């Protein structure tokens, strides 16, 4: 039962709304393998669609180890603000 709590947490997390993840987690448990990484939950997809319905542009980005670039201001920024 070492790691059982973690396995149960992952199973419940995946099972809650990740249809494909449920199959993968079941197969991993039957074969005695480590649990695969959970996918994107369906509730997140619903949130994205709701934000898009409010005319908000939502773009998903992958996390990288690189430092993000600082946004640069347009050259005429001072003129635009005055």
C-alpha positions in Angstrom: 0.0 0.0 0.0 3.0 2.2 -0.4 1.9 5.2 -2.5 -1.7 4.1 -2.4 -2.9 7.5 -1.3 -1.1 9.1 -4.3 -2.5 6.5 -6.7 -6.0 7.0 -5.4 -5.7 10.8 -5.7 -4.5 10.5 -9.3 -7.2 8.1 -10.1 -9.9 10.3 -8.7 -8.4 13.4 -10.4 -8.3 11.7 -13.8 -11.5 9.9 -13.4 -13.5 13.0 -12.5 -13.7 14.4 -16.0 -10.9 13.0 -18.3 -12.6 10.4 -20.4 -9.4 9.1 -22.1 -7.4 9.3 -18.8 -9.8 6.9 -17.1 -8.9 4.2 -19.6 -5.2 4.9 -19.3 -5.2 4.9 -15.5 -7.2 1.6 -15.4 -4.8 -0.1 -17.8 -1.8 1.2 -15.8 -3.3 -0.2 -12.6 -4.1 -3.6 -14.1 -0.6 -3.9 -15.6 1.1 -2.7 -12.3 2.6 0.3 -14.1 3.0 3.9 -12.8 0.1 6.2 -13.4 0.4 8.2 -16.6 0.3 12.0 -16.5 -3.2 13.3 -16.4 -4.5 15.1 -19.5 -6.4 18.3 -19.7 -9.6 18.0 -17.6 -12.9 18.6 -19.4 -13.8 21.3 -16.9 -10.8 23.3 -18.1 -12.0 23.0 -21.7 -15.5 24.2 -20.6 -13.9 27.2 -18.9 -11.9 28.1 -22.1 -15.1 27.9 -24.2 -17.0 30.0 -21.7 -14.3 32.7 -21.8 -14.3 32.6 -25.6 -18.0 33.1 -25.6 -17.4 36.3 -23.7 -15.2 37.4 -26.6 -12.0 36.8 -24.7 -9.0 35.5 -26.6 -7.6 32.4 -24.8 -4.4 30.9 -26.0 -2.8 27.9 -24.3 0.9 27.8 -23.9 3.2 25.0 -22.9 5.4 25.7 -19.9 9.1 26.0 -20.7 12.2 26.3 -18.7 13.2 29.5 -20.4 12.6 32.9 -18.9 9.7 34.6 -20.5 10.5 37.8 -22.5 9.4 41.0 -20.9 6.8 42.8 -23.1 8.2 45.8 -24.9 6.3 49.0 -25.2 5.6 50.6 -28.6 8.0 53.4 -29.5 5.2 56.0 -29.5 3.9 54.8 -26.1 4.4 58.2 -24.4 2.6 60.0 -27.2 -0.3 57.6 -27.0 -0.7 58.1 -23.2 -0.7 61.9 -23.5 
